[in-house]
């Protein structure tokens, strides 16, 4: 596989793999060859039911069909969630990050009404903040940050919803 590595733009590994590449025919052939080589070497087939390709919204229907035929994957829609962070080709909107606000709300909701000291509440807020993936903190729309700050302020002042 090493002869192909230099030609691929990016590879990111976790439990899943995301490959960033152009939609040029040679590049797609290269990627599919790498995936086939992986299958041949390790005996692990790519699950095409769980595999997607993503393109800009203005991609032509002809290009989308070409990608579907070349890869056997279907087109997915942005944003996607990867390792807890939304990924999009465009600027993140507040609506894309609503799940993040809900997660913060739900984590603190359990503790509302409990007898916690002010210091205990501060520690809990820090814990909730630390549980937010770092990449999401940089993507946050300023309105989302204000919403989260408001949730923390209400929690600190014993506001019950």
N, C-alpha and C positions, 0 to 999 in steps of 0.2 A: 504494500500500500504506500510505501514511502515515496514512490515516484509521483504520486498525485498530490501529496500534502502541500507542496509549494503553490499549486494552482487553485486550491480552495481558499476562499476569502477568510472564513472564520468557522471554527468548530467550538461549540460550548457543550460541556458534558455535565450532567448530574444524573438523575435517574432517567432523564430523557435527553435527546440530542436536538439541538437547533443548529441548522446549517444556514448561514447567511451567504447568499450568492446572487449573481445576476441571472436573468432569465434567458441568457444566450444559449442556443442549442448545444454548443460544445460544453458549456459549463454544466448543463443539466445532464448530458451524457456522462460527464466525468463524475458527477455526484452519484448517479445511478450505478456506475461501474464500481465506485468505492463501496456503496451499500451492498452490491452483489458480492464483491470480494470479501466483505465482512461476513456475509452469510456463508460463503464458501469456507472461509477460514474457521469460523466459530460455530457454525450451525445454528445461528440465531436469525430467524427470518424477521424482516421488517413487517410489522402489523399495519397493513395498508388501511385497515378500518380506523386506526388511531393515528394515522399520519396525514398531515395537511401541508399545503403550501400556501403562502400568504403573499399577496401582491397589493400594490396601491389600488385605491378605489377606481382610478381612471384607466386601469389596464383593459386592453381591448378583449372582446369576447374570443377573438381568434387566438390571441396569446394564451388566454385562460384554458381554452380547449386543448391547445398544443401542450401546455403543461400537464393537464390531466392525462392526456394520452401518453406522454413521455414518462411520467412518474407512476401513474396508477393511483395517485392521491387525489383527494378532492380539495377544493379551495376553502380555506378557513377565513374567518373575518376578524379584523382587528377591533378592539384590542384583544390580546391573548394574555393569560395569566401564566407567568413562568416564575417558579420559586417564590410565589406570593406577590410578585410585582406585575402590574399591567404593562404590556409592551405594545406600542403602536407606532405606526409610521408618521403620525401627525402629533401635534401638541395634545397633551392629555387634557381632557375636559373634566369639569367637576363631576359629571355623571359617571365617568370612567372610574372614579375613586370613591364612589358611594359605599362600596363594600368595605373599604378601609375604615371609613367613619363608623359604619355599623359594627365592625369588629371591635373597635375601641369602645363603643357604647355598650356592647354586650359583655365585654370583659369587666367593665366597671359596674354594670347593672347588678351583677351578683352581689356586690359589696355595698350597694346603697342601703342605708338603714342599719347596717351593722355598727357595733360600737368600736370604732377605730379612732385612735388619737390622730391629731393633725399630722404628726410625723409619720404615722402608719399609712395615712392616705397618700402622703408625698412619696413614700417608698413604693406603694402600689401603682401610682401614676408613672413613676420611673420604670417600673417593671413592664407596664403596658406599653410605654414608649419604646422600650428595648425590644419588645416582641414584634414591633413593626419592622419589616425588612428595610435595611438601610437605603436600598435603591428607591423604595417607595417614598422615603422622606425627601429625596431630591426631586422626585417627579411631582410632588404634591402641588396642586393648584392653591393659590393663596387663600381661596375661600374654604378649601378643605382644612387647611391648617387652622383657620379661624374657628371652624366648626369643632375641631378636636380640642382646641384651647377652651372653647365654651363648655364642652363636655367635662373637661378636667375642672374648670372653675365651679361648675354646678356640683360636681362630686365633692370638691373641697368644702363647699358651703352647705353640705347636707341637703341639697335640693332633691326632693323626691319627685319622680315623674310618674 
